[in-house]
């Protein structure tokens, strides 16, 4: 039995690993796990530090809220200590602004890697960047007090932390537009009904439900899960016949591997 190891603990992000399971925790409950560029850099670093043994990554937030979104200090003239304020970034060149946003997005992109399955365990508020972070994961286990909201449009902005693609994929264009343009709350019952939440449980059962899902994901052979995830991720970009071809190729690899004929 392996011991749980802490590989990262900085800027409101902790990464621990226990064999095939990694846990990423937002650790600033006093600010409802509000996000900042430093936190995004730490999240990106957590992705880079994942050992090859990890199959499932669980993302959660300490306290009553998963994440209340972007720390509003970002919009003040002084911004964060040692960071350019968003107002300063807006005054820069197009290239510099694009590069900075791309760097922020790195915190949200690695959760859908084919070699892992990521689960967001979400309670309380998941607003703006918090909503997008939950959407970055493959699966979402939600407490019955969850409140999703995409508030960027209400602030004169757009959701730019990779959340628009998964949101449309999950709930469809019309509902995604309505959720984003109004900034309204999506509560647990609706989240489950429209596909934002895979599972909704009472708050007291959130950890246990997440553990049960993790165990179920680990029960299948790793390479079969990797191939299946890749097939499903690419299905929306392929025609029916292209998907049939991709299924045949993936199954051929699995059969050869099971027969001991893999490369």
Buried (B, 14 or more C-beta within 10 A) or exposed (E): EEEEEEBBEBBBBBBBBBBBBBBBBBBBBEBBBBBBBBBBBBBBBBBEEBEEEBBBBBBBBBBBBBBBBBBEBBEEEEBBEEBBBBEEBEEEEEEEBEEBEEEBBBBBBBBBBBBBBBBBBBBBBBBBBBBBBBBBBBBBBBBBBBBBBBBBBBEEEEBBBBBBEBBBBBBEEEBBBEBBEEBBBBBBEBBBEBEBBBBBBEBEBBBEBBBBBBEEBBEEEBBEBBBBBBBEEEBEEBEEEEBEEBBEEBEEBBEEBEEEEEE
